[in-house]
Amino acid sequence: MIGLFKVKEKQREESKNTNTRGSSVKKQSAGELRLHKDITELNLPKSCAISFPNGKSDLMNFEVTIKPDEGYYKGGKFVFTFQVSPLYPHEAPKVKCRSKVYHPNIDLEGSVCLNILREDWKPVLNINTVIYGLFHLFTEPNYEDPLNHDAAAVLRDNPKLFESNVKRAMSGGHIGDTSFPRCM
């Protein structure tokens, strides 16, 4: 116990000394500390990469790029933005797909239907789990819990047509009235 009090006293003293010099030290929230730990322990598949467009000083906002190496979406490149709340891990990160994609579980506005980002989120989950969940959406799209109902119906009823639609969309074509930018 005595050691803990000495550490706390030393921290208070250091804080006081830095404040008297005019510099301000930003105190990290519990969410930032946990996120930092999660990011340092990432074990991503080789087809996934993380980047920090605002620099490493803004860990709470980052991007993940997924380049599937198998399945319908093989050869595509899909970018997701992550916004992490200071309440993390008690609150799931907000994830959006920046790449317009023909997918049953991602709508045309970039919303993602992944159960661990909604009702199944638990504080024991982490960023690595979310990235693997997103990666799994590209290797095993799920027509049973869709955001894009048209794509889900095509996947369910005619997987060959679905595969053709995915290839057309990824190469910058049209599906119905919707045009997709090239993402290969």
PLY file of the C-alpha trace (Angstrom):
ply
format ascii 1.0
element vertex 184
property float x
property float y
property float z
element edge 183
property int vertex1
property int vertex2
end_header
0.00 0.00 0.00
2.78 2.40 0.88
4.31 2.00 -2.59
1.01 3.00 -4.19
0.78 6.16 -2.10
4.35 7.12 -3.06
3.54 6.61 -6.76
0.38 8.72 -6.52
2.26 11.46 -4.62
5.04 11.45 -7.23
2.45 11.70 -10.05
0.76 14.66 -8.34
4.12 16.37 -7.90
5.10 15.79 -11.54
1.73 17.08 -12.67
2.12 20.19 -10.53
5.64 20.79 -11.89
4.56 20.51 -15.52
1.56 22.78 -14.94
3.72 25.46 -13.34
5.95 25.48 -16.44
2.94 26.34 -18.57
2.70 23.09 -20.46
-0.47 21.11 -20.26
-0.46 17.35 -20.05
-3.47 15.66 -21.59
-4.77 12.99 -19.29
-5.80 9.84 -21.14
-9.23 8.38 -20.54
-9.63 4.73 -19.59
-10.95 4.15 -23.12
-7.79 5.64 -24.67
-5.57 3.51 -22.44
-7.47 0.33 -23.34
-7.45 1.22 -27.06
-3.69 1.84 -26.94
-3.26 -1.62 -25.40
-5.56 -3.19 -28.05
-3.67 -1.54 -30.91
-0.25 -2.59 -29.61
-1.53 -6.18 -29.34
-3.13 -6.32 -32.82
-2.62 -9.58 -34.67
-4.11 -8.80 -38.08
-4.39 -11.10 -41.08
-1.89 -10.18 -43.80
-4.76 -8.81 -45.90
-5.64 -6.13 -43.30
-3.84 -2.89 -42.42
-4.45 -0.10 -39.93
-3.60 3.58 -40.44
-4.01 6.81 -38.50
-4.96 9.64 -40.89
-4.88 12.22 -38.05
-1.51 10.98 -36.77
-0.65 8.66 -33.91
-1.75 11.29 -31.38
-5.39 10.59 -32.33
-5.78 6.89 -31.59
-9.55 7.21 -31.21
-10.05 7.69 -34.98
-8.38 5.37 -37.44
-8.89 3.43 -40.66
-8.65 -0.25 -41.45
-8.12 -1.45 -45.02
-9.22 -4.97 -45.90
-8.02 -6.67 -49.09
-9.73 -10.10 -49.15
-7.56 -12.89 -50.53
-10.41 -15.37 -50.96
-14.15 -15.48 -51.60
-16.46 -13.27 -53.68
-14.50 -10.10 -52.84
-11.00 -11.43 -53.61
-8.83 -8.66 -55.08
-10.96 -5.81 -53.73
-9.85 -3.05 -51.38
-12.27 -1.83 -48.72
-11.63 0.99 -46.23
-13.41 1.27 -42.88
-13.33 4.20 -40.48
-13.37 3.57 -36.74
-14.49 6.14 -34.18
-13.86 4.98 -30.65
-15.67 6.56 -27.72
-13.90 7.45 -24.47
-16.34 4.92 -22.94
-14.61 2.09 -24.85
-14.60 -0.87 -24.10
-18.00 -0.44 -22.47
-19.27 0.98 -25.75
-18.58 -0.56 -29.18
-16.59 1.46 -31.72
-18.56 3.14 -34.51
-17.51 1.59 -37.82
-18.36 2.81 -41.33
-17.34 1.45 -44.70
-15.92 4.30 -46.81
-15.85 2.09 -49.93
-19.15 1.77 -51.76
-19.68 -1.97 -51.97
-22.33 -4.42 -53.19
-22.70 -6.49 -50.03
-25.66 -7.94 -48.10
-24.28 -6.74 -44.73
-23.07 -3.26 -45.76
-25.52 -0.70 -47.12
-24.74 1.89 -49.77
-24.19 4.58 -47.09
-21.48 2.48 -45.43
-23.38 1.20 -42.39
-22.17 -2.23 -41.30
-24.35 -5.03 -39.98
-22.11 -6.97 -37.63
-23.65 -8.31 -34.42
-20.59 -7.57 -32.27
-20.93 -3.88 -33.14
-24.49 -3.87 -31.84
-26.36 -6.17 -29.45
-23.54 -8.70 -28.95
-20.86 -6.17 -27.96
-19.17 -6.96 -24.64
-16.24 -5.15 -22.96
-14.08 -8.29 -23.29
-14.14 -7.84 -27.08
-11.48 -5.67 -28.69
-10.46 -3.97 -31.94
-8.78 -7.15 -33.18
-12.12 -9.00 -32.82
-13.96 -6.29 -34.76
-11.42 -6.35 -37.61
-11.66 -10.13 -37.85
-15.46 -9.79 -37.87
-15.27 -7.33 -40.79
-12.81 -9.60 -42.60
-15.23 -12.50 -42.08
-18.04 -10.49 -43.74
-16.00 -10.57 -46.96
-15.20 -14.27 -46.80
-18.68 -15.34 -45.66
-21.36 -12.71 -46.44
-24.57 -13.39 -44.50
-27.91 -13.05 -46.29
-29.88 -13.84 -43.12
-29.16 -10.49 -41.40
-28.99 -7.96 -44.26
-28.69 -4.22 -44.57
-28.74 -4.41 -48.37
-31.85 -6.57 -48.89
-31.46 -6.76 -52.68
-27.92 -8.12 -52.46
-29.01 -10.56 -49.74
-31.89 -11.90 -51.87
-29.56 -12.40 -54.85
-26.97 -14.19 -52.66
-29.68 -16.44 -51.20
-31.49 -17.22 -54.46
-28.76 -17.09 -57.10
-25.15 -17.22 -55.81
-23.72 -17.23 -59.36
-25.54 -13.97 -60.19
-24.38 -12.56 -56.85
-20.77 -13.40 -57.72
-21.19 -11.73 -61.12
-22.72 -8.62 -59.49
-19.86 -8.38 -57.00
-17.26 -8.58 -59.79
-19.14 -5.96 -61.84
-19.45 -3.62 -58.85
-15.77 -4.03 -57.87
-14.66 -3.23 -61.42
-16.59 0.04 -61.42
-19.84 -1.09 -63.03
-23.56 -0.70 -62.34
-25.97 -2.93 -60.48
-29.46 -1.75 -61.36
-29.49 2.05 -60.97
-26.47 2.10 -58.65
-22.99 2.78 -59.95
-19.96 1.63 -58.00
-16.43 3.04 -58.07
-13.65 0.66 -58.99
-12.13 -0.91 -55.87
-9.76 -3.49 -57.33
0 1
1 2
2 3
3 4
4 5
5 6
6 7
7 8
8 9
9 10
10 11
11 12
12 13
13 14
14 15
15 16
16 17
17 18
18 19
19 20
20 21
21 22
22 23
23 24
24 25
25 26
26 27
27 28
28 29
29 30
30 31
31 32
32 33
33 34
34 35
35 36
36 37
37 38
38 39
39 40
40 41
41 42
42 43
43 44
44 45
45 46
46 47
47 48
48 49
49 50
50 51
51 52
52 53
53 54
54 55
55 56
56 57
57 58
58 59
59 60
60 61
61 62
62 63
63 64
64 65
65 66
66 67
67 68
68 69
69 70
70 71
71 72
72 73
73 74
74 75
75 76
76 77
77 78
78 79
79 80
80 81
81 82
82 83
83 84
84 85
85 86
86 87
87 88
88 89
89 90
90 91
91 92
92 93
93 94
94 95
95 96
96 97
97 98
98 99
99 100
100 101
101 102
102 103
103 104
104 105
105 106
106 107
107 108
108 109
109 110
110 111
111 112
112 113
113 114
114 115
115 116
116 117
117 118
118 119
119 120
120 121
121 122
122 123
123 124
124 125
125 126
126 127
127 128
128 129
129 130
130 131
131 132
132 133
133 134
134 135
135 136
136 137
137 138
138 139
139 140
140 141
141 142
142 143
143 144
144 145
145 146
146 147
147 148
148 149
149 150
150 151
151 152
152 153
153 154
154 155
155 156
156 157
157 158
158 159
159 160
160 161
161 162
162 163
163 164
164 165
165 166
166 167
167 168
168 169
169 170
170 171
171 172
172 173
173 174
174 175
175 176
176 177
177 178
178 179
179 180
180 181
181 182
182 183
